[in-house]
């Protein structure tokens, strides 16, 4: 072989070796995908949480490997602790495995988490010494709560960089604006609904032998019957009060004795006049002495009544229906006559 051929062969051989060596040294960095940072507030200088998500093509698959998250200058995480962070990862949702964050990595799922840099803008996460790692293709979710997480004071776009020691990297752009909040106002009108089913009721003729109950027909009945109903509802934050005013049954200067300030059992043959009520629906309740059980009635010790609480509700309530029962008895010496009274019910809401 001629000298020239030998020289050319040697040069070609060295070129192949050089290419082979060069090819072995080429690094194949991968880009993180599906990157996002969901913030709770993008207003300048405001506290905000960060939910950072990304998918790592290569993963973090061995002890001492790291993920480094770097916020740009302007963000302030001074005094932030790792207790205000969370890290999860997995193949499907990124929530399959929850890491334990500590000052240094440990076994199983314990990752090291260390802040550094001005205002703690750099966070370095170090894989566990053994156990569960982030596989290639896994989704990763890193959350900063809003505690000691302050936005920059200037309104512009900022890029958050993320890099793994396995060569994956990417960045997330977040806008910080002068004010990201919109104040929305509305007014709810005050409402109070009140109705009475019948404005005229009667006992008919009273008897000394048995109690008589008023009815809407005005004829009276020997069976305990609701004479009419009241219905009330309100959106008042402190509810409502239904008050009653009026006197006992009277005929000129004669009167039928009003039952007292507590529910009292009816006693045929005695002079008695009283009211009781029941409540259904809503949150309204009947006040004493009108809240007696069947056969027990009340009115008041010193009639005429003047704005005495008949029923109340303590807060906003749907409609409560009050069924009102009126009972009367007379004694053998009750003077004959036409007895009557007018009772006034007034509902007042407390807005």
TORNU-307604 format. One record per residue: z, y, x of N, C-alpha, C in turn; residue in one letter. Coordinates in steps of 0.02 Angstrom, whole numbers, plus 32768, in hexadecimal, padded with zeros to 4 digits. Layout:
ZYXZYXZYXa ...
//
This chain:
80007FC5802B8000800080008000803E802Dx 7FD6806F801B7FD280AB8043801180D3803Ex 801B80FE806D80578129806E805A81558031x 8020816F8019801F819B7FDE803581767FA0x 801E81367F998032810F7F5F807C81027F5Ex 809880F47F9A80E080E87F9E810881257F89x 80F0815F7F9F8113819D7F8E811181AA7F42x 80D5819F7F2380CD81AA7EDB80F9817A7EB3x 80FD813B7ECA812681097EA7816F811C7EAAx 818581357EE381CB81497EEA81DB81847EBDx 81AD81B47EB981B881F07E8E81BC81DB7E45x 818F81AF7E2F819081987DE981D181747DD9x 81E8814A7E08822681257DFD826181547DF6x 826481877E20829A81B97E1C829881E07DDBx 825C81EE7DC2825482127D83826F81EA7D49x 825F81A87D498278817D7D1482C4817B7D14x 82E081747D51832981737D57834781B47D3Fx 832881EB7D528342822D7D3D834082357CF2x 8308821E7CD4830282227C8B833781F87C69x 834381BD7C85837581907C6883BA81AE7C6Bx 83CA81C97CA6840C81E87CAE841382247C80x 83DD824D7C7E83DF82887C5383E882757C0Bx 83C582417BF583CB822B7BB0841182137B9Fx 843481F57BCE847781DC7BC284A982157BBAx 849B824F7BD484C982877BD284BF82B57B96x 848C82AA7B6E847F82D67B3484B482CA7AFFx 84D482FF7AE5850782FA7AB084E683047A6Dx 84F682DB7A3C84D882E079FA850C82FB79C9x 8513833D79C48543835D799685298357794Fx 8557834F791F8544834978D98560838478B2x 853F8396787D855683CD7853858183B3781Ax 85BA83D4780F85E183C577D485B983D87796x 85C283B47761859D83C3772385CD83D076E9x 85B183E976B285D783F77675861484227683x 860B845676AC8644848176BE865184B47687x 869184C0767A86A484F4764A86EC85097656x 86FC854676418741855E7641874D858175FFx 8774856275D487858581759487C585A8759Cx 87C185EA759387FA8616759A881686297556x 8857863775548875864D7515886E8698750Ax 886086BE754088598706753B8831871E7577x 87FB8744756B87D2875D75A187D987A875AAx 881087C47592881E880B75998839881A75DEx 8826885375FA883F8866763C888C8868763Cx 88A8884E767288F0884F767F891A8828764Cx 88FA88027621891F87DC75EF89328797760Ax 8966877B75EF8977873575FE8945870875DAx 892F86D475FC88FE86A675DD8907866075F8x 88FD863075CD88FB85EA75E488B385DB75FAx 88AB85A57620886A858E763788658543762Dx 8832852C760B882484E5760587E384D87629x 87E884BE766587AD84B476918796846B768Ax 87558463767C87398420767586FC841976A3x 86F483DD76BF86B883CF76E686B1838376EEx 8675836F76FF86678328770E865583237758x 867582F3777A866982EA77C2863C82AE77CFx 860082B877EB85D2828077F785EE824E782Ax 86128267785D862A823B7892867182227886x 869A824B786586DE82397857870D824C7890x 874D823D78878780824578BA87A2820178BDx 878C81D978EB8798819078E687C781737919x 87E9819E7940881681827973884E81B27982x 88838197799E88BD81BF79B288A781F679E2x 88C8822F79DE88BE826C7A068880829479F2x 8854827979C7881B82A079B0883582D77980x 880F830D797C88298347795887F683657927x 8812838C78F987EC83BA78CE880A83FF78DAx 87E0842F78EB87F8847378F787D884A278C4x 880384C5789E87ED84F6786D87FF853B7888x 87CD8567788D87D985A978A987C485DE7876x 87F58604785F87E6863D783487D586797861x 87A986A5784B879886DF787487D187127876x 87CE873F78A787FF877478AE8802879D786Dx 883E87AD7859884887D2781B887287AB77EAx 8867876977E88893873F77BF88D7873A77E1x 890B873877B9894F873877D4897686FC77B8x 898986CE77E489B1869477D189F3869377F7x 8A0986CE780D8A4986D378308A8186B77804x 8AAD869178228AE6867178008AD2863877D2x 8A92862777D18A7D85EE77A78A9585AD77C7x 8AAA857F779E8AC3853F77B68A978506779Fx 8A9C84CE77C18A72849577AD8A878478776Ax 8AC3848A77538AD8847377118AAD849276DAx 8A8A84C976EA8A6084E976B88A1884D176BCx 8A0C849B76E189CA847D76E889C8843876C9x 898C842276B9898383DC76A5894083C476BEx 893C838476CE88FF836676E888F3832376C6x 88B8831C76A888A582DC768A885F82CB76A1x 884C828A769D8809827676B187F982337692x 87B88224768E87A381E47672875981E27667x 874181A8765686F9819C765186D981B87612x 86FF81BC75DC86E181CE759C86F182167587x 87318223757C874582657563876782917598x 877C827275CF87A38297760087ED829875F2x 8800827675BD8847827575A98867823175B3x 8841820275CE885981BD75D3889781B77600x 889881D9763988D081D4766888F082187670x 8932821B7669895782597673897B825576B6x 896D828576E1898B8285772389D182A37720x 89FB828D774F8A3C82AD775C8A3282DB7797x 8A41831B77908A37834B77C68A79835777EAx 8A778354782D8AB3835D78558AA183857893x 8AD4839978B98AC883C078F68A9F839A7929x 8AA4835879298A7C832F79568A6782F07931x 8A3082D079458A18829579218A46825A7927x 8A45823078F48A6D81F278F58A4281B978DCx 8A62818378CA8A3D814878B48A26814E786Bx 89FA8122785889E1811A781489B8815777FEx 89D4818377D489AF81BD77BC89CE81FF77D1x 89F681FE78068A18823B781D89EB825F784Fx 89D28299783A89A782C2786489CF82FC7882x 89C0830D78BF89DD834878DD89BC838778C1x 89E283BB78B589C783FA789B89E8843378C0x 89C0845978E589DC848E790F89B384CE7905x 89D6850578F689B6854778F389B585677938x 8981858E7944897E85B37983895285F07979x 894B861879AD8922865479AA8946868E7988x 892886C8798D89448704796E894A86FB7923x 8985870779088993870078C0898886B978A6x 898D868878D38986864178C089438631789Fx 890D865178B788CD8645789688AD860278AAx 88C885E178DE88AC85A178F388DC856978DFx 88C1853678BF88E884FB78AC88C784BE78CDx 88EF849978F488D7845C791488F9842078F4x 88D083F378D988E883B578BB88D7837C78EBx 890A835578FD8900831D792D890C82DB790Ax 88DD82AC791488DF826C78F1891E82457903x 8934821878D6897081EF78E2896981C57922x 89A381B1793C89A381867978898881417969x 898C812D792A896F80ED7914896E80EE78C9x 894480C578AB894580C07862890580D87841x 890B8107781388D3811C77E988B1815A7805x 886F815578118848818D782A881481A277F6x 87EE81D5780887BA81ED77DB877981CC77F0x 875E81A277C58722817C77D686E481A877D2x 86AF819177F2867081B577EF865981BA77A6x 864481F67793862D8201774E86648212771Dx 86A28214773486DA8224770686D9826E76F1x 86F3827976B686FF82BD769E874682D176B2x 874F831076C68790832976DC87A2836676B3x 87E1836A769E87FA83A47678883883BE769Bx 883583FC76B1886E841C76D28882845976A8x 88C1845B769588D984917669890E84BB768Bx 890584FC768A8938852C769D8953854A765Cx 89948547764E89AB856B761389AF85B57624x 89BF85DF75F389BB862775FC89F786447622x 8A29861C76318A63863476558A4F864B769Bx 8A5C868A76AB8A4B86A676ED8A02869C76FEx 89D6869E76CC898E869976D7896E86DA76BFx 8965870976ED894F874C76DA8907875976EDx 88E1877676C0889B878676CC889587C276FCx 885A87C9771C884E8804774588528844771Dx 885B887B773F886088BC771E881E88E07716x 87E888C3773187A688E0772C877988B47701x 875188D576D7872588B076AA86E288A176CDx 86D5886176D88696884A76F5869587FE76F1x 866187DF770C865E8796770E867F877C774Fx 86A18744774986C48726778286B086DD7787x 86A886C477C48694867E77CF86CE865777EBx 86DF862177CA871385F277E086F085B87803x 870385AA784086E285747865870E85357866x 86ED84FC7864870E84BB786586EB84907899x 8711846F78C386F3844478F7871F84087902x 870083CE790D87258391791F871883827968x 8746835E7988873C834C79CE8706831679D5x 86EF82FB799C86B882CA799F867482EC799Bx 8673832E799886358353799C861B836E795Ax 863C836179228627837D78E2864083C578DDx 861683F178C0862B843778B986078458787Fx 86228490786A860384B77835862B84F57827x 8612851F77FB8637855C77EA8630856A779Fx 866185907786866485A2773F866985EE773Bx 863C860D7717863F8655770D8664866576CDx 8696869276D286BA86A7769686B786F47692x 86AC870E765686AB8757764E86F18771763Fx 870487A6765F874287C9764F872D880D7633x 8743881E75F7872D885B75D68768888775C5x 875888C575B2878D88F675A687BD88DF7570x 87A388C2753B87CD88A9750587A8887274E0x 87C2883674E187A187FE74BF87BD87EF747Ax 87EC88197465880D880C742587F6883D73EFx 87F0882473B287DD884D73798816884C7347x 8830888773378867888B7306884A888772C0x 8861885872998849884F72548883885C7224x 8878888671F388AD889671C388978885717Dx 88C68878715288B8886A710C88F6887A70E3x 88ED888A70A589248899707889228869703Dx 895B884C702D896288226FF28987884A6FBEx 896888546F858987887C6F5089C588596F35x 89F688806F218A3288656F038A22884B6EBDx 8A3F88126EAD8A3487F66E6A8A7687E16E4Bx 8A7B87EC6E0B8AB387D36DE38A9787C26D9Fx 8AA087856D8A8A8A87706D488AC7875D6D1Ex 8AC887766CE18B0187686CB58AE887676C6Dx 8AFD87356C478AE987326C018B1F87106BD7x 8B1F871E6B968B4C87006B658B2186E26B2Fx 8B2E86A36B1F8B0286806AF08B0986976AA8x 8B4486AD6A958B4F86C56A508B8286FD6A50x 8B7487316A2A8BA1876B6A288BCB876E69E9x 8BC8873A69C28BF1873869858C0886F16977x 8C4A86E669778C6586A4696A8C9E86AC6938x 8CB48675691A8CEA867B68E98D0F863A68DEx 8D4D864268C18D78860868B38D7285F1686Bx 8D57861B683F8D5C860B67F88DA5861367E2x 8DBC85E667B88E0185EA679E8E3085C067C8x 8E6685DF67DF8E9685BD68098EC6859367DFx 8EE3856067FF8F10853267DB8F5085296802x 8F87851D67DD8FC8851067FE8FCC84C76814x 8FA0849B67FB8FA6845468098F81843C6846x 8F518462685E8F29844B68988F0B848768BBx 8EFC847E68FC8EDC84B369228E9484BD690Ax 8E7E84FC690C8E3A850C68F98E1785296936x 8DD78517693D8DB0852D69778D748557695Ex 8D68858E697F8D3185BA696B8CEE859A697Dx 8CBA85AC69568C77859669678C4685CF695Ax 8C0785C569738BD585F9696D8BC086056925x 8BCA85D368FA8BB985DB68B38BEB8606688Ex 8C26861168AB8C59863A688B8C8286156857x 8C7785D368528C9A85AC681E8CD9858B6839x 8CDE8585687B8D16856268988D0F85176892x 8D3684F268BB8D3384A968BA8D76848D68D1x 8D84845068BA8DC1842F68CF8DBA84096910x 8D7D8407692C8D7183E5696C8D67841969A3x 8D83840969DD8D7D84386A148D3384406A27x 8D19847C6A1D8CD2848A6A248CC884CB6A4Bx 8C9684CA6A778C8585086A9A8C6485386A69x 8C8185746A658C6685A56A368C2885C96A52x 8C2685D36A928BEC85F26AB28BF285E76AFDx 8BBF85FC6B228BC185F66B6B8BB586396B8Cx 8BCE863E6BC98BBD86756BF78B9786566C31x 8B67867A6C4D8B4186616C878B3C86996CBAx 8B4B868A6CF88B4A86BD6D2D8B3186A06D6Ex 8B0D86C96D948AF786B86DD88AEE86F86DFFx 8AF086F26E428AE7872E6E6C8AD587196EB3x 8AB687486ED78AAD873E6F1F8ADF87696F46x 8B1087836F248B4587AB6F448B6B87806F76x 8B73879A6FB28B9387726FE78BDC87626FD8x 8BFB878A6FAD8C41877D6F9A8C4687666F52x 8C0F87506F368C1087346EF28C1787676EBBx 8C3A87526E868C41877D6E4C8C83876F6E2Ax 8C95879C6DFC8CCF87936DD08CB987A26D89x 8CCA87756D5B8CC287846D148D0787956CF9x 8D0C87D16CDD8D4D87E86CC38D4B87E96C77x 8D8487DF6C598D8B87E16C108DBB88196BFCx 8DA9883C6BC78DD488706BAA8DD688656B5Fx 8E0E88756B408E14886E6AF78E5888566AE2x 8E6288526AA08EA388446A828EA288006A5Ex 8EDC87EC6A478EE387B16A1F8EC787BE69D9x 8EC5878B69AE8EAF879469698EE287BF6943x 8EC787F269208EF3882068FA8ED6882E68B6x 8F05883B68888EF4885468458F22888E6837x 8F0788CB68418F328906683B8F6889036870x 8FA78907685A8FDF890568898FF788BE6897x 8FD9888E68748FED8848687E8FC1882868B4x 8FDD87F968D88FB787D9690D8FCB87906914x 8F9D876969308FAB872369428FBE8723698Bx 8FF58702699B9011870669DE8FE186E96A12x 8FD487116A468FA986FB6A7D8FCF86CA6AA9x 8FAD86956ABD8FCC86666AED8FD486896B30x 9001866E6B5B901786926B968FE986926BD1x 900586A06C0C8FE086A86C4A8FD786676C6Fx 8FE4862F6C508FD585EE6C6D8FBE85C16C34x 8F95858F6C438F7D85626C0E8FB785436BE7x 8FB285476BA58FE8852F6B798FCB85006B44x 8FEF84CA6B368FD7849A6B048FD884B86ABEx 8FA584A86A978FA284C06A528FD8849E6A28x 8FF384C369F8902984A969CD901C84BE6986x 8FFA8495695E8FEE84A66918902F84B968F4x 902B84EA68C89066850268A59086853D68C7x 906F854E690590888588692A905185BD692Cx 906585FB693590348631693B901986316983x 8FD88621698B8FBA861C69CD8F71863169CCx 8F5D86546A018F1686646A0C8F0A865F6A58x 8ED6863A6A6B8EC886336AB28E80861F6AC1x 8E6F86216B008E2C86126B188E3185E36B54x 8E0085B76B5A8DF885906B978DAE85896BA4x 8D9B85796BE18D5585736BF38D4C853D6C28x 8D1085216C298CFC84F26C5E8CBF850E6C81x 8CB484FA6CC08C7C85136CE88C4F84DA6CFEx 8C0E84E56CFE8BDF84B36D178BA684D66D3Cx 8B9084B86D738B5B84D56D9B8B74850D6DC8x 8B50851C6DFC8B6385526E298BA785456E49x 8BC7857B6E608C0885756E808C3E859D6E5Dx 8C2F85B76E218C6085DD6DFC8C9985B26DE4x 8CD485D16DDA8D0F85AE6DC28D3485D96D8Fx 8D5385B86D5E8D7985DB6D2A8DBD85EF6D46x 8DD2862B6D378E1386456D4F8E4B86316D1Ex 8E88862E6D398EC286226D0F8ED286616CE6x 8EE7865C6CA88EFE861F6C848EC985FF6C59x 8E88860E6C698E5185F66C3E8E3485B46C56x 8E5485966C888E3A85596CA78E60851B6C92x 8E82851D6C598EA884E36C428E7B84A96C2Ex 8E99846E6C2C8E7584336C178E7084336BCAx 8E4F84016BB08E4683FC6B678E8A84006B44x 8E8F842D6B138ECD84346AED8EFE84666B0Ax 8EEE84836B458F1A84B46B658EF584F76B6Cx 8F11852B6B4E8EEF856C6B4B8F1D85A36B66x 8EFE85DA6B798F2486136B918F0486546B7Bx 8F27868B6B878F0B86CD6B788F2C87026BA6x 8F6C870E6B9D8F8E873F6BC58FCF87536BA4x 900087656BCC904387736BAF904787B86B8Fx 901C87E56BA39020882A6B878FDC88436B71x 8FC188266B3B8F8188416B228F8C88886B07x 8F5988B36B058F1488A06B148F0688996B5Fx 8ED6886C6B6F8EC088636BB48E91889B6BCAx 8E9588AC6C0A8E6888E06C248E4C88C96C67x 8E0D88B46C668DEA889D6CA38E1288686CC9x 8E2788356CA58E4A87FC6CC38E1687C96CD9x 8E1D87AE6D158DEC877E6D2F8DE887416D01x 8DAB87336CEA8DA086F86CC08D7F86C06CEAx 8D5286D26D178D3186A16D438D1986C56D81x 8D1586A06DB88CFF86BE6DF78CD3868E6E1Ex 8CAA86AB6E4B8C8686846E7E8C9286A86EC0x 8C9D86836EF68CB086A16F358C7586B36F62x 8C39869E6F508BFE86AD6F798BC086AA6F4Ex 8B8686B36F6E8B4786AE6F4A8B43866A6F27x 8B2B86696EEA8B2C862B6EC48AF486286E91x 8ADD85EB6E868AAF85DE6E4F8AD685E56E0Dx 8AB485DE6DD68AD285EA6D958B0B85BA6D86x 8B4485D66D748B7C85B06D598B8085BF6D0Fx 8B84858A6CE68B8A85916C9E8BD285836C89x 8BF085B36C678C3585AD6C4F8C3485A06C04x 8C5185686BF08C5785586BA98C9C85706B91x 8C9B859E6B618CD985BE6B498CF1859E6B08x 8D31858C6B088D52856F6ACE8D88859F6AB5x 8D8B85AA6A748DBD85D66A568DE485AD6A23x 8E2785B26A258E52858C69F78E8485BA69D7x 8E9685AA69978EC885D269738EF385A56947x 8F3285B669438F62859669158F8885CD68F1x 8FA185BC68B68FCC85EC6891900B85C8687Ax 903E85F06871907D85D66855907D85E0680Ax 90AA85C067E790AE85C9679E90BC8612678Ax 90D7863967B890E9867E67A790B786B267C1x 907F869967DF904C86C967F7903086EF67BCx 9034873267BD901C875A67848FD3874D6775x 8FC2874B67348F7D8742671F8F55877F6734x 8F158776673E8EEA87AE67508EAC87976774x 8E8187C767848E4487BA67A98E5187CE67F2x 8E53879E681C8E6587A968628E2587AA688Ex 8E2587D668BE8DEA87DB68EA8DFE87FC692Cx 8DD187F7695C8DD8881A699C8D94881E69BDx 8D8D884A69EC8D4F884F6A148D6188456A5Dx 8D4288146A7C8D4E88066AC38D10881B6AEBx 8D1C883C6B218CE688546B4C8CE788306B8Fx 8CAE88126BA18CA687F16BE18C79881C6C0Ex 8C8F88296C4B8C6888526C7A8C62882B6CBCx 8C2488256CD48C1888036D148C0A88386D4Ax 8C2C88316D838C2488606DBC8C1788376DFBx 8BDF88466E1C8BD088246E5B8BEC884C6E95x 8BFE88286ECA8C1B88486F068BE788416F3Ex 8BBE88746F488B8788716F7A8BA188876FBEx 
//
